[in-house]
Structure formats: structure tokens, C-alpha cells
Amino acid sequence: MERRRDESMKKIAAALLFLALNTYVYWYLGSTEVIPAREPFGLFPDAIAEWRCANRETLDDQTLRNLQVTDYLSCNFFKPETNIASHLYIGYHERQTRDDQSGLVSAIHPPEHCLPGSGWNVIDAQVVPIDIGSGGEAKRFVIAKGNQRALVYFWYHSRGRVIARNHHKIIWMFLDRARRGRTDGSLVRFTVPIQFGDEKAAEAIFEEFASTVTPLLSDFIPN
């Protein structure tokens, strides 16, 4: 009985020490906030190789309040005179912190939490390696709404890293806040319609379009 009590006290002490160290690192070592320079998405090209963005989408006020993005790009890119298209969304947060006055948190929202609310169901989910120059991982989803199907690739493009997993994003944000004073980050998402059930064709469209977009990201998403 006494041994169990001692073990419990050790666990409690270890947990309190961990919390104390976290607080010290977060508030003292990372007390100077750094907001890196970047180009606004207003300068992102509407024509990339053969791809064209005809009309940029403007998110409504409620969506912007929910997302808490600093800057964003949302557009359906297509190849003229074809039925080939891919939607591109990039949301940039210059900081991911809680506002002391409003209580709002400006953290990136994981797409898997938002898709069901818009009527889409995830019917296949994988974490896959992705090569956009520096390596990394992306989440690959196949989503469905009624008879519609779409292929979705997304990742967290944050402070020079390409990350798929939510807990990795949180860990790196904490460490970078402490070491570099930065919590900025972005969500990059491609959505390609799956036509006539041809998932391989959608995959090829994503690969082609992503290969034209990703070399441009470093101007808009700080490393």
C-alpha cells in the first residue's frame, strides 16, 4: 500500500515538473514573438503553366472568424478547353495563439474535422510521403458526398517543414515557439474531382498541378 502511494506521488511530481518546464519554456525562452516577412496571396499568380484561376473565392465573414486566418488563397484552377481541374486552398496564420481579450484561438483547423460539417465523408485516409523539394508527408483522403467523389491532399506547411500528422504539428509549433519565437504556419490543400470513378486520373492531375504550385510556395509561406 505504501509502495503504491509512493509511486503515485512520484507520478504526480513528474507531471507537475513537466507542466512547470513547459510553462517556463513557453513563456520565458519563447517570449519574443517573430513574425517573418512574406508575400501576400494577392500576388500569387492566377496563371501557372497551363493552369488558370478564373475567379478567386472570397470566404464569408463567419468562415473567416472560424478559421482565424491571416491570409488565404482559394481558387479552382483549370486547364482551358479541358475538363481537368483542381481546387487549391492555402490558409496562412502569422501566429497560432489564443487572443487574451476574445479568447479565440488562431490555430490551423484540421480538414478532417471540417469535412463532415460540410456534408463530405472520408471513405479512405492515408498518410503518404510527398516530395516537394524538401520531403515530408501529406494526408491523402478520398471523400464522398452522395454520388460525388474527390481526392484530397493536404499538409501543414510550417516554418520549413511539411507535416501531415496533427500531433507532430503541435509538437513542432511548441518547440519553434520556444527556440525561434515563431508559431506561424499554413495549411495547403488540393482537391481534385474523381470523374467516372477514375481515381488514378485524379491522382495524375494532383501530381501535375502540385508540381507547378509547390515551387512557388516559399515566397508566400516563410521557411
Secondary structure, DSSP 8 states (H G I E B T S, - for coil): -HHHHHHHHHHHHHHHHHHHHHHHIIIIIT-S--------GGGS-SEETTEEEEEE----HHHHHHH--SEEEEEEEE-TTSS-EEEEEEEEES---B-TTT--B-----HHHHTGGGT-EEEEEEEEE--SSS--EEEEEEEEETTEEEEEEEEEEETTEEE--HHHHHHHHHHHHHHHS---EEEEEEEEE-GGG-HHHHHHHHHHHHHHHGGGGGGTS--
